[in-house]
Amino acid sequence: MALGLPLVCYLTAFLCNDVTGCPVPSVLHPRSLTIAKLRKEIGWPKDGVRGLLSFKVTGLVLAYYFISLVLLNVLPGSVVQGVKLRSGGSSAIAILGFASLGTVLQGADFPLWTFIYQNYIQIMSVNLVIAFALAWFVYIRSFSVKSGNKHRRELAAGGHSGNLIYDWFIGRELNPRVKIPIFREVDIKSFMELRPGMLGWILLNLSFIAHQYKSYGFVTDSIILISGFQAIYVLDALWMEPAILSTMDITTDGFGFMLAFGDLVWLPFTYSWQTRYLAVYPFHLGWWGIAGVLAVQGVGYYIFRASNNEKHQFRQNPRDPKIAHLQHMQTQSGTKLLTSGWWGFSRHPNYLGDWIMAWSYCLPTGIAGYLVKHGSPVLMSSGDLVDGEGFISGGAVKHQVIQGEAKGWGMIVTYFYILYFAVLLVHREMRDEEACIRKYGKDWDAYREKVRWRILPGIY
């Protein structure tokens, strides 16, 4: 997993590109594939593996992390009970405000957007290095955790098996915190989960929108919808930040490579595959397509937010008039489990809403796939249709972006998120089930009799 998932990120970045197509032509004709031809088609760096990183990109990415930390500490926030966590989305709003101002002044030529698009691979590589470094730092530091320590540090229940690789991957310490000079104490897990990666996801999307506009002279409804949905998701998470205190990531999972890589690499770089695709092939939905996608997103978001709010309100104050009517059962551990409302519908209704929303991120790409045809200068202008199906893009020397024989094959990339997310949610639900069995024992058996279905009633 620690090697396979980063490989997936690189393979997708190279095999679905703006150089030759998505997927590249050699994938469609494997018999004619050669290493030299593939290197040319995927845009492999001229200086080889060394081209995957650069000092300039590394420095700027580290500056981005530093600025995020500064804003987290100097802008208004609050401390809520539970795991110590500064709540509110001030730092995200400040960074996005700067990007917005630059875009107003310079449009799609704002250097930030050009830098992100042109250095996509290198930025991903730096974040991968940071994820590995963080995983080793918190793993080694976790051995200093002593029972009953005054700082209330503790090990994750499933993170100290004695197997070095497993514990490093899953995370030994539950909520590692560090005191950095000048800054206040930083909760590494909550910071990484909500700041650099999720905000980076929005910035990547915005850079792809800027590239589409620079290439074609317009911005499509499809890329606006996806970017808008995902921005709402991220800003909602930041606004409702205290609610993460009751999520499995915070209460149960340790912080190791799994979360470090997931927060800093997997989330921003794979969740933005759809907008990266649309930056090169500007697919239009039309009004009926927009209506359909909005309906899917609306249903998913309502289920996701309503169920999470219900659980959070119940845990904070069971006597709150908004949720006081809900039925629940008392456990021997002292915890109350909801057995009606959304949490009587299934044991994880929020996962269902999350998965439904995932469809609205992928559907706007249509039947995906394209080929980039390079050629001599043409008279048509950027954004014009080619034989009713492709587009003219480029600078002085134009090139055609058409679907051709690649049509449908690009869906492996643009619809991957739906399949991956379903597997992720089921795996997460199974881990949560195991944790609840350990915690509640026979009470959990009684609870399962009352709430039979795990995620989707009648199916799972």
VOPAGU-2260 file (C-alpha; in pm, 1 decimal, decimal comma):
REM VOPAGU-2260
SITE   aa  ch    i         X         Y         Z
SITE  MET   A    0       0,0       0,0       0,0
SITE  ALA   A    1     278,0     242,8      90,8
SITE  LEU   A    2     434,8     189,5    -252,9
SITE  GLY   A    3     131,2      90,7    -458,8
SITE  LEU   A    4     -86,0     396,8    -390,3
SITE  PRO   A    5     186,5     653,6    -475,2
SITE  LEU   A    6     247,4     452,6    -793,9
SITE  VAL   A    7    -121,1     486,9    -884,6
SITE  CYS   A    8     -90,5     865,7    -847,4
SITE  TYR   A    9     212,0     881,6   -1077,1
SITE  LEU   A   10      70,6     640,7   -1335,2
SITE  THR   A   11    -248,1     842,3   -1365,5
SITE  ALA   A   12     -62,6    1173,2   -1386,0
SITE  PHE   A   13     157,4    1045,1   -1668,9
SITE  LEU   A   14     -86,5     820,1   -1858,6
SITE  CYS   A   15    -362,7    1084,1   -1866,3
SITE  ASN   A   16    -197,6    1406,5   -1978,5
SITE  ASP   A   17    -214,6    1709,4   -2206,2
SITE  VAL   A   18      74,6    1589,7   -2422,4
SITE  THR   A   19     -83,3    1301,3   -2616,2
SITE  GLY   A   20    -410,4    1199,5   -2455,1
SITE  CYS   A   21    -611,4    1032,6   -2181,2
SITE  PRO   A   22    -513,6     755,2   -2198,4
SITE  VAL   A   23    -195,4     793,4   -2402,3
SITE  PRO   A   24    -212,1     626,8   -2749,5
SITE  SER   A   25      27,6     341,4   -2666,2
SITE  VAL   A   26    -213,3     215,6   -2399,5
SITE  LEU   A   27    -478,3     176,6   -2669,8
SITE  HIS   A   28    -231,2     -15,0   -2889,9
SITE  PRO   A   29     -13,3    -215,2   -2648,9
SITE  ARG   A   30     139,6    -427,4   -2927,8
SITE  SER   A   31     315,5    -120,1   -3067,0
SITE  LEU   A   32     429,0      -0,7   -2725,1
SITE  THR   A   33     798,7      67,6   -2673,3
SITE  ILE   A   34     973,4     230,3   -2378,2
SITE  ALA   A   35    1106,8     514,0   -2594,6
SITE  LYS   A   36     763,4     581,7   -2743,2
SITE  LEU   A   37     594,6     568,1   -2404,4
SITE  ARG   A   38     845,5     808,4   -2248,3
SITE  LYS   A   39     766,8    1058,8   -2523,1
SITE  GLU   A   40     389,5    1016,8   -2494,1
SITE  ILE   A   41     373,0    1055,7   -2117,5
SITE  GLY   A   42     599,5    1362,4   -2108,4
SITE  TRP   A   43     865,8    1192,8   -1894,6
SITE  PRO   A   44    1112,4    1452,5   -1754,5
SITE  LYS   A   45    1424,5    1502,1   -1965,3
SITE  ASP   A   46    1647,6    1451,0   -1660,8
SITE  GLY   A   47    1464,1    1133,0   -1558,1
SITE  VAL   A   48    1363,9    1058,0   -1200,4
SITE  ARG   A   49    1545,2    1370,4   -1079,0
SITE  GLY   A   50    1289,3    1572,8   -1273,0
SITE  LEU   A   51    1016,5    1456,5   -1036,2
SITE  LEU   A   52    1149,6    1702,4    -776,9
SITE  SER   A   53    1302,4    2048,7    -785,8
SITE  PHE   A   54    1450,4    2278,7    -521,9
SITE  LYS   A   55    1228,3    2567,1    -630,1
SITE  VAL   A   56     904,4    2369,7    -603,4
SITE  THR   A   57    1014,1    2213,6    -274,1
SITE  GLY   A   58    1083,5    2555,3    -125,3
SITE  LEU   A   59     750,3    2700,2    -236,9
SITE  VAL   A   60     550,1    2402,0    -113,2
SITE  LEU   A   61     721,9    2421,8     226,5
SITE  ALA   A   62     642,3    2795,4     230,1
SITE  TYR   A   63     276,6    2705,7     171,1
SITE  TYR   A   64     281,3    2477,7     476,8
SITE  PHE   A   65     452,7    2747,1     682,1
SITE  ILE   A   66     196,0    3011,3     580,9
SITE  SER   A   67     -85,2    2769,9     669,8
SITE  LEU   A   68      65,7    2726,3    1016,7
SITE  VAL   A   69     108,8    3100,7    1062,4
SITE  LEU   A   70    -251,1    3173,1     964,0
SITE  LEU   A   71    -376,6    2892,5    1187,3
SITE  ASN   A   72    -210,7    3055,7    1485,9
SITE  VAL   A   73    -266,7    3427,1    1423,0
SITE  LEU   A   74    -620,0    3437,3    1283,5
SITE  PRO   A   75    -928,8    3413,3    1507,8
SITE  GLY   A   76   -1028,1    3063,6    1612,3
SITE  SER   A   77   -1168,8    2872,2    1905,8
SITE  VAL   A   78   -1075,4    2574,1    2120,5
SITE  VAL   A   79   -1347,3    2314,0    2165,8
SITE  GLN   A   80   -1374,0    2038,1    2425,0
SITE  GLY   A   81   -1235,4    1697,3    2340,0
SITE  VAL   A   82    -917,5    1652,7    2142,9
SITE  LYS   A   83    -754,6    1993,5    2147,8
SITE  LEU   A   84    -840,9    2153,1    1816,1
SITE  ARG   A   85    -854,0    2508,3    1690,7
SITE  SER   A   86   -1176,3    2537,5    1493,5
SITE  GLY   A   87   -1288,4    2759,3    1210,5
SITE  GLY   A   88   -1182,5    2810,4     849,6
SITE  SER   A   89    -994,7    3140,2     880,9
SITE  SER   A   90    -664,0    3023,0     732,8
SITE  ALA   A   91    -834,5    2871,0     431,1
SITE  ILE   A   92   -1033,2    3187,1     368,4
SITE  ALA   A   93    -717,8    3400,0     396,1
SITE  ILE   A   94    -525,0    3193,8     140,6
SITE  LEU   A   95    -819,2    3174,8     -99,1
SITE  GLY   A   96    -869,1    3549,4     -57,9
SITE  PHE   A   97    -511,4    3611,7    -173,2
SITE  ALA   A   98    -560,5    3381,1    -472,7
SITE  SER   A   99    -888,9    3552,8    -559,4
SITE  LEU   A  100    -729,7    3897,8    -550,7
SITE  GLY   A  101    -449,3    3782,5    -778,3
SITE  THR   A  102    -700,6    3634,9   -1021,9
SITE  VAL   A  103    -904,4    3956,5   -1028,6
SITE  LEU   A  104    -590,4    4156,2   -1109,3
SITE  GLN   A  105    -426,4    3917,6   -1357,2
SITE  GLY   A  106    -698,1    3673,3   -1459,2
SITE  ALA   A  107    -599,6    3324,6   -1569,3
SITE  ASP   A  108    -239,3    3445,5   -1606,4
SITE  PHE   A  109    -202,2    3484,6   -1228,1
SITE  PRO   A  110     137,9    3316,5   -1165,2
SITE  LEU   A  111       2,1    3088,4    -892,3
SITE  TRP   A  112    -225,6    2904,5   -1136,5
SITE  THR   A  113      47,6    2871,2   -1399,2
SITE  PHE   A  114     295,8    2747,6   -1138,8
SITE  ILE   A  115      58,9    2479,5   -1005,4
SITE  TYR   A  116     -35,8    2351,6   -1351,3
SITE  GLN   A  117     317,8    2343,7   -1489,8
SITE  ASN   A  118     464,9    2182,2   -1175,8
SITE  TYR   A  119     185,2    1937,8   -1094,9
SITE  ILE   A  120     413,8    1632,2   -1079,6
SITE  GLN   A  121     679,3    1807,6    -872,4
SITE  ILE   A  122     424,1    1945,4    -624,0
SITE  MET   A  123     281,1    1596,7    -579,6
SITE  SER   A  124     630,5    1456,7    -525,2
SITE  VAL   A  125     712,4    1711,2    -253,6
SITE  ASN   A  126     389,6    1630,3     -70,5
SITE  LEU   A  127     473,2    1259,3     -94,8
SITE  VAL   A  128     815,5    1321,5      62,7
SITE  ILE   A  129     648,8    1523,8     340,7
SITE  ALA   A  130     401,5    1239,0     402,2
SITE  PHE   A  131     683,8     983,5     437,4
SITE  ALA   A  132     883,1    1217,7     664,0
SITE  LEU   A  133     581,6    1287,3     885,4
SITE  ALA   A  134     499,5     917,3     914,0
SITE  TRP   A  135     850,5     834,1    1034,0
SITE  PHE   A  136     863,9    1137,1    1266,5
SITE  VAL   A  137     541,1    1051,6    1451,6
SITE  TYR   A  138     627,9     679,2    1456,7
SITE  ILE   A  139     967,9     731,8    1620,3
SITE  ARG   A  140     831,2     999,1    1855,1
SITE  SER   A  141     544,9     771,1    1964,2
SITE  PHE   A  142     790,8     559,3    2166,5
SITE  SER   A  143     823,1     851,7    2409,7
SITE  VAL   A  144     455,8     814,7    2510,1
SITE  LYS   A  145     435,8     698,1    2870,3
SITE  SER   A  146     127,8     578,4    3055,2
SITE  GLY   A  147     -36,9     853,1    3262,1
SITE  ASN   A  148     176,8    1132,2    3113,2
SITE  LYS   A  149      70,2    1487,9    3197,9
SITE  HIS   A  150      35,7    1584,2    2832,1
SITE  ARG   A  151    -237,9    1321,2    2785,8
SITE  ARG   A  152     -64,2    1162,8    2490,5
SITE  GLU   A  153    -181,8     812,9    2413,7
SITE  LEU   A  154    -131,5     530,7    2166,0
SITE  ALA   A  155    -400,4     427,8    1920,6
SITE  ALA   A  156    -576,3     105,0    2019,1
SITE  GLY   A  157    -483,4     -74,6    1696,9
SITE  GLY   A  158    -154,2      98,4    1630,3
SITE  HIS   A  159      97,3     -75,1    1856,9
SITE  SER   A  160      90,4    -434,3    1736,6
SITE  GLY   A  161     468,1    -470,1    1747,1
SITE  ASN   A  162     489,1    -501,5    1368,0
SITE  LEU   A  163     704,9    -207,2    1258,8
SITE  ILE   A  164     564,1    -170,6     905,6
SITE  TYR   A  165     201,4    -208,4    1012,9
SITE  ASP   A  166     233,5      32,2    1305,5
SITE  TRP   A  167     420,2     286,7    1090,8
SITE  PHE   A  168     148,5     264,8     827,2
SITE  ILE   A  169    -158,9     269,3    1052,8
SITE  GLY   A  170     -14,3     506,9    1316,5
SITE  ARG   A  171     102,6     431,3    1673,6
SITE  GLU   A  172       7,5     757,2    1845,0
SITE  LEU   A  173    -356,8     861,0    1843,2
SITE  ASN   A  174    -327,4    1240,9    1822,3
SITE  PRO   A  175      38,2    1347,0    1803,1
SITE  ARG   A  176      91,1    1709,9    1901,5
SITE  VAL   A  177     404,6    1921,9    1886,5
SITE  LYS   A  178     509,6    2258,6    2021,9
SITE  ILE   A  179     680,1    2461,7    1752,7
SITE  PRO   A  180     878,3    2775,5    1850,8
SITE  ILE   A  181     670,8    3092,9    1800,2
SITE  PHE   A  182     360,4    2883,4    1726,9
SITE  ARG   A  183     121,8    2734,5    1978,0
SITE  GLU   A  184      84,4    2360,0    2021,0
SITE  VAL   A  185     -13,4    2202,1    1688,8
SITE  ASP   A  186    -230,4    1891,7    1662,6
SITE  ILE   A  187     -57,5    1725,6    1366,4
SITE  LYS   A  188    -348,0    1501,3    1271,4
SITE  SER   A  189    -621,8    1764,8    1267,3
SITE  PHE   A  190    -395,5    2019,4    1094,4
SITE  MET   A  191    -297,0    1781,7     815,5
SITE  GLU   A  192    -651,1    1653,3     775,6
SITE  LEU   A  193    -808,1    1995,8     726,4
SITE  ARG   A  194    -545,8    2242,9     611,0
SITE  PRO   A  195    -272,4    2173,0     351,6
SITE  GLY   A  196    -439,5    1885,7     165,5
SITE  MET   A  197    -802,5    1995,0     152,6
SITE  LEU   A  198    -715,0    2354,8      72,3
SITE  GLY   A  199    -463,7    2225,7    -182,8
SITE  TRP   A  200    -750,5    2034,3    -346,6
SITE  ILE   A  201    -933,1    2365,0    -409,7
SITE  LEU   A  202    -617,4    2534,7    -537,4
SITE  LEU   A  203    -554,0    2250,6    -783,2
SITE  ASN   A  204    -908,5    2278,4    -916,0
SITE  LEU   A  205    -873,4    2654,3    -959,6
SITE  SER   A  206    -548,2    2610,7   -1151,0
SITE  PHE   A  207    -723,3    2366,6   -1387,4
SITE  ILE   A  208   -1005,3    2614,9   -1444,8
SITE  ALA   A  209    -748,8    2883,3   -1527,4
SITE  HIS   A  210    -573,2    2649,1   -1770,8
SITE  GLN   A  211    -899,1    2564,2   -1946,9
SITE  TYR   A  212    -973,7    2933,8   -1991,0
SITE  LYS   A  213    -622,2    3008,8   -2119,0
SITE  SER   A  214    -645,6    2722,0   -2367,6
SITE  TYR   A  215    -999,5    2771,9   -2499,9
SITE  GLY   A  216   -1116,8    3118,5   -2403,2
SITE  PHE   A  217   -1410,4    2988,8   -2197,1
SITE  VAL   A  218   -1488,8    2786,3   -1885,0
SITE  THR   A  219   -1731,1    2493,4   -1908,0
SITE  ASP   A  220   -2030,5    2425,5   -1688,5
SITE  SER   A  221   -1885,9    2082,3   -1605,8
SITE  ILE   A  222   -1562,2    2207,4   -1448,8
SITE  ILE   A  223   -1748,4    2483,8   -1263,6
SITE  LEU   A  224   -1993,5    2232,1   -1114,4
SITE  ILE   A  225   -1727,4    1988,5    -995,6
SITE  SER   A  226   -1504,1    2262,1    -854,8
SITE  GLY   A  227   -1801,8    2427,0    -686,5
SITE  PHE   A  228   -1922,3    2102,2    -526,8
SITE  GLN   A  229   -1576,9    2018,8    -398,9
SITE  ALA   A  230   -1516,6    2372,1    -269,5
SITE  ILE   A  231   -1844,4    2353,7     -75,3
SITE  TYR   A  232   -1736,9    2016,6      66,4
SITE  VAL   A  233   -1401,2    2155,4     182,7
SITE  LEU   A  234   -1532,9    2483,9     320,4
SITE  ASP   A  235   -1815,4    2298,0     493,4
SITE  ALA   A  236   -1558,0    2073,5     662,4
SITE  LEU   A  237   -1365,2    2379,2     780,3
SITE  TRP   A  238   -1676,9    2561,5     898,4
SITE  MET   A  239   -1802,9    2252,7    1081,3
SITE  GLU   A  240   -1454,1    2167,9    1208,1
SITE  PRO   A  241   -1560,1    2081,4    1566,3
SITE  ALA   A  242   -1769,1    1796,2    1422,6
SITE  ILE   A  243   -1453,5    1603,7    1328,5
SITE  LEU   A  244   -1394,7    1540,9    1699,8
SITE  SER   A  245   -1651,9    1261,5    1678,6
SITE  THR   A  246   -1515,3    1105,2    1357,3
SITE  MET   A  247   -1321,1     781,2    1342,9
SITE  ASP   A  248   -1008,7     958,3    1212,9
SITE  ILE   A  249    -979,6    1157,2    1535,7
SITE  THR   A  250   -1122,6     921,4    1798,0
SITE  THR   A  251    -984,3     586,7    1680,8
SITE  ASP   A  252    -720,2     595,3    1406,1
SITE  GLY   A  253    -358,8     666,2    1485,1
SITE  PHE   A  254    -164,4     909,5    1268,5
SITE  GLY   A  255      75,5     721,0    1045,6
SITE  PHE   A  256     154,0     696,6     676,3
SITE  MET   A  257    -205,1     598,9     593,4
SITE  LEU   A  258    -346,2     934,1     706,9
SITE  ALA   A  259     -39,3    1142,6     616,4
SITE  PHE   A  260     -39,8    1016,3     257,5
SITE  GLY   A  261    -418,5    1024,4     237,5
SITE  ASP   A  262    -440,4    1384,2     359,8
SITE  LEU   A  263    -147,6    1534,0     167,7
SITE  VAL   A  264    -127,6    1333,9    -156,0
SITE  TRP   A  265    -417,8    1101,5    -224,4
SITE  LEU   A  266    -698,1    1343,8    -140,3
SITE  PRO   A  267    -585,0    1658,1    -327,8
SITE  PHE   A  268    -425,1    1485,4    -626,2
SITE  THR   A  269    -667,5    1200,4    -699,0
SITE  TYR   A  270    -986,8    1382,1    -603,5
SITE  SER   A  271    -901,9    1649,5    -863,0
SITE  TRP   A  272    -855,2    1405,5   -1153,9
SITE  GLN   A  273   -1188,4    1510,8   -1303,2
SITE  THR   A  274   -1106,2    1881,7   -1320,3
SITE  ARG   A  275    -757,8    1802,6   -1453,0
SITE  TYR   A  276    -923,9    1601,5   -1731,0
SITE  LEU   A  277   -1170,4    1881,8   -1811,4
SITE  ALA   A  278    -888,4    2136,9   -1825,0
SITE  VAL   A  279    -778,6    1962,6   -2145,2
SITE  TYR   A  280   -1109,8    1830,7   -2282,6
SITE  PRO   A  281   -1379,7    2095,8   -2208,2
SITE  PHE   A  282   -1696,2    1884,3   -2196,9
SITE  HIS   A  283   -2028,2    2074,9   -2187,9
SITE  LEU   A  284   -2325,6    1941,6   -1988,9
SITE  GLY   A  285   -2608,9    2167,2   -2100,4
SITE  TRP   A  286   -2907,6    2262,9   -1885,0
SITE  TRP   A  287   -3052,5    1912,5   -1846,7
SITE  GLY   A  288   -2712,9    1773,5   -1756,7
SITE  ILE   A  289   -2662,0    2047,0   -1499,4
SITE  ALA   A  290   -3004,7    1975,9   -1345,1
SITE  GLY   A  291   -2930,8    1604,3   -1317,1
SITE  VAL   A  292   -2591,4    1654,0   -1154,3
SITE  LEU   A  293   -2730,9    1914,0    -912,3
SITE  ALA   A  294   -3003,5    1670,9    -804,7
SITE  VAL   A  295   -2747,6    1397,8    -730,4
SITE  GLN   A  296   -2526,9    1637,5    -535,2
SITE  GLY   A  297   -2820,2    1782,5    -341,5
SITE  VAL   A  298   -2948,5    1443,5    -225,2
SITE  GLY   A  299   -2602,3    1325,6    -123,1
SITE  TYR   A  300   -2510,5    1642,7      60,3
SITE  TYR   A  301   -2839,4    1652,8     250,4
SITE  ILE   A  302   -2797,6    1296,6     377,2
SITE  PHE   A  303   -2430,8    1354,5     463,8
SITE  ARG   A  304   -2473,1    1681,3     652,2
SITE  ALA   A  305   -2806,8    1602,7     821,0
SITE  SER   A  306   -2683,4    1270,4     960,1
SITE  ASN   A  307   -2349,9    1410,4    1080,5
SITE  ASN   A  308   -2518,1    1707,0    1246,9
SITE  GLU   A  309   -2767,6    1477,4    1416,8
SITE  LYS   A  310   -2490,9    1262,1    1565,0
SITE  HIS   A  311   -2280,1    1559,8    1669,8
SITE  GLN   A  312   -2572,8    1737,4    1838,6
SITE  PHE   A  313   -2669,0    1419,2    2022,8
SITE  ARG   A  314   -2316,2    1367,6    2153,8
SITE  GLN   A  315   -2284,4    1729,6    2262,0
SITE  ASN   A  316   -2625,7    1759,1    2426,5
SITE  PRO   A  317   -2880,3    1471,6    2414,5
SITE  ARG   A  318   -3143,1    1706,2    2562,6
SITE  ASP   A  319   -3119,3    1950,1    2270,6
SITE  PRO   A  320   -3482,0    2006,6    2153,5
SITE  LYS   A  321   -3376,9    1937,2    1794,1
SITE  ILE   A  322   -3282,7    1576,8    1872,4
SITE  ALA   A  323   -3441,8    1507,8    2214,9
SITE  HIS   A  324   -3721,8    1306,9    2050,3
SITE  LEU   A  325   -3481,2    1050,6    1903,7
SITE  GLN   A  326   -3474,8     700,4    2049,9
SITE  HIS   A  327   -3150,7     561,1    2187,2
SITE  MET   A  328   -3009,9     277,8    2393,9
SITE  GLN   A  329   -2780,5     305,3    2693,8
SITE  THR   A  330   -2460,0      96,9    2695,6
SITE  GLN   A  331   -2260,9     -33,6    2989,7
SITE  SER   A  332   -1969,4     184,8    2882,0
SITE  GLY   A  333   -2184,1     490,6    2954,1
SITE  THR   A  334   -2231,7     585,3    2587,9
SITE  LYS   A  335   -2573,2     629,5    2430,3
SITE  LEU   A  336   -2636,4     490,2    2080,9
SITE  LEU   A  337   -2900,6     639,7    1853,7
SITE  THR   A  338   -3156,4     388,7    1721,3
SITE  SER   A  339   -3388,9     622,4    1532,6
SITE  GLY   A  340   -3362,5     915,8    1294,8
SITE  TRP   A  341   -3080,5     892,6    1044,8
SITE  TRP   A  342   -2889,3     653,0    1271,5
SITE  GLY   A  343   -3185,1     419,9    1286,8
SITE  PHE   A  344   -3189,2     417,1     905,7
SITE  SER   A  345   -2846,2     252,7     900,7
SITE  ARG   A  346   -2532,0     242,8    1114,1
SITE  HIS   A  347   -2347,9     476,0     873,7
SITE  PRO   A  348   -2596,7     693,2     681,3
SITE  ASN   A  349   -2330,3     963,4     639,6
SITE  TYR   A  350   -2124,7     721,0     428,6
SITE  LEU   A  351   -2419,7     677,1     193,1
SITE  GLY   A  352   -2451,4    1053,9     147,5
SITE  ASP   A  353   -2078,0    1084,0      89,3
SITE  TRP   A  354   -2086,0     815,3    -181,1
SITE  ILE   A  355   -2386,2     969,2    -358,3
SITE  MET   A  356   -2198,2    1299,6    -371,9
SITE  ALA   A  357   -1905,5    1116,7    -530,4
SITE  TRP   A  358   -2118,4    1057,8    -841,3
SITE  SER   A  359   -2166,3    1431,2    -890,3
SITE  TYR   A  360   -1787,1    1469,5    -909,1
SITE  CYS   A  361   -1758,9    1217,4   -1193,9
SITE  LEU   A  362   -2077,0    1246,2   -1402,9
SITE  PRO   A  363   -1981,9    1591,5   -1543,1
SITE  THR   A  364   -1692,2    1431,3   -1734,7
SITE  GLY   A  365   -1936,6    1232,8   -1949,2
SITE  ILE   A  366   -1804,5     938,2   -2150,0
SITE  ALA   A  367   -1445,3    1038,2   -2096,8
SITE  GLY   A  368   -1132,6     999,0   -2307,4
SITE  TYR   A  369    -940,5    1213,3   -2556,7
SITE  LEU   A  370    -643,7    1221,5   -2791,7
SITE  VAL   A  371    -421,6    1522,7   -2856,6
SITE  LYS   A  372    -337,1    1563,6   -3224,2
SITE  HIS   A  373     -37,0    1789,8   -3279,0
SITE  GLY   A  374       9,1    1958,1   -3613,4
SITE  SER   A  375      99,1    2269,6   -3807,2
SITE  PRO   A  376     -59,5    2612,1   -3754,3
SITE  VAL   A  377    -433,9    2626,4   -3832,5
SITE  LEU   A  378    -664,6    2919,3   -3896,7
SITE  MET   A  379    -929,6    2823,8   -3642,2
SITE  SER   A  380    -922,1    2993,8   -3303,1
SITE  SER   A  381    -888,2    2829,0   -2963,8
SITE  GLY   A  382   -1210,9    2672,8   -2840,9
SITE  ASP   A  383   -1358,9    2606,8   -3186,5
SITE  LEU   A  384   -1513,9    2267,2   -3253,8
SITE  VAL   A  385   -1338,4    2020,6   -3481,6
SITE  ASP   A  386   -1585,7    1820,8   -3690,1
SITE  GLY   A  387   -1844,3    1871,8   -3414,8
SITE  GLU   A  388   -1662,9    1671,9   -3147,6
SITE  GLY   A  389   -1316,6    1800,1   -3065,6
SITE  PHE   A  390   -1155,2    2132,7   -2979,5
SITE  ILE   A  391    -871,5    2350,8   -3099,4
SITE  SER   A  392    -626,3    2441,1   -2824,9
SITE  GLY   A  393    -280,0    2589,4   -2796,6
SITE  GLY   A  394     -78,1    2899,2   -2874,5
SITE  ALA   A  395      78,2    2991,5   -3208,5
SITE  VAL   A  396      80,0    2627,0   -3318,7
SITE  LYS   A  397    -263,3    2484,0   -3253,6
SITE  HIS   A  398    -344,3    2124,4   -3174,2
SITE  GLN   A  399    -667,0    1927,9   -3182,0
SITE  VAL   A  400    -817,4    1758,8   -2879,3
SITE  ILE   A  401   -1061,8    1491,8   -2995,2
SITE  GLN   A  402   -1212,5    1180,6   -2839,5
SITE  GLY   A  403   -1166,8     939,1   -3127,5
SITE  GLU   A  404   -1077,3     585,7   -3023,4
SITE  ALA   A  405    -997,2     702,7   -2669,1
SITE  LYS   A  406   -1366,4     768,9   -2598,0
SITE  GLY   A  407   -1476,5     569,1   -2296,4
SITE  TRP   A  408   -1126,6     467,2   -2189,3
SITE  GLY   A  409   -1075,5     788,9   -1996,1
SITE  MET   A  410   -1356,0     683,3   -1763,1
SITE  ILE   A  411   -1105,9     454,2   -1591,8
SITE  VAL   A  412    -954,2     776,2   -1458,5
SITE  THR   A  413   -1251,7    1010,3   -1423,4
SITE  TYR   A  414   -1485,2     751,0   -1265,6
SITE  PHE   A  415   -1219,4     576,6   -1057,7
SITE  TYR   A  416   -1317,0     789,3    -759,3
SITE  ILE   A  417   -1662,5     627,8    -734,1
SITE  LEU   A  418   -1525,1     274,1    -716,1
SITE  TYR   A  419   -1235,1     366,9    -489,6
SITE  PHE   A  420   -1458,0     562,6    -254,6
SITE  ALA   A  421   -1705,5     275,0    -223,4
SITE  VAL   A  422   -1420,8      38,7    -128,9
SITE  LEU   A  423   -1281,1     298,1     113,8
SITE  LEU   A  424   -1615,1     349,9     287,0
SITE  VAL   A  425   -1687,5     -22,6     319,9
SITE  HIS   A  426   -1335,8     -84,5     456,9
SITE  ARG   A  427   -1374,1     207,2     694,3
SITE  GLU   A  428   -1713,2      78,4     807,9
SITE  MET   A  429   -1566,7    -267,4     874,1
SITE  ARG   A  430   -1286,6    -118,4    1086,2
SITE  ASP   A  431   -1540,0      90,7    1274,0
SITE  GLU   A  432   -1751,6    -220,5    1332,1
SITE  GLU   A  433   -1454,0    -404,0    1481,7
SITE  ALA   A  434   -1375,9    -107,9    1707,4
SITE  CYS   A  435   -1736,6     -91,5    1829,3
SITE  ILE   A  436   -1745,9    -465,4    1900,8
SITE  ARG   A  437   -1435,1    -424,6    2119,4
SITE  LYS   A  438   -1578,1    -120,4    2292,3
SITE  TYR   A  439   -1941,7    -220,9    2348,3
SITE  GLY   A  440   -1935,5    -603,3    2352,0
SITE  LYS   A  441   -2287,0    -749,0    2399,0
SITE  ASP   A  442   -2441,5    -402,4    2379,9
SITE  TRP   A  443   -2325,9    -380,5    2020,0
SITE  ASP   A  444   -2501,3    -709,8    1941,5
SITE  ALA   A  445   -2822,9    -565,1    2084,7
SITE  TYR   A  446   -2769,5    -244,6    1886,1
SITE  ARG   A  447   -2729,2    -440,6    1562,2
SITE  GLU   A  448   -3060,6    -607,6    1625,7
SITE  LYS   A  449   -3224,5    -264,9    1633,9
SITE  VAL   A  450   -3026,1    -112,5    1344,0
SITE  ARG   A  451   -2969,7    -401,4    1103,2
SITE  TRP   A  452   -2815,7    -234,2     800,0
SITE  ARG   A  453   -2460,1    -105,3     783,7
SITE  ILE   A  454   -2483,0     163,3     513,1
SITE  LEU   A  455   -2764,9     110,6     261,9
SITE  PRO   A  456   -3084,2     -61,2     386,1
SITE  GLY   A  457   -3178,8    -367,6     186,5
SITE  ILE   A  458   -2834,6    -399,9      23,7
SITE  TYR   A  459   -2554,8    -367,9     282,2
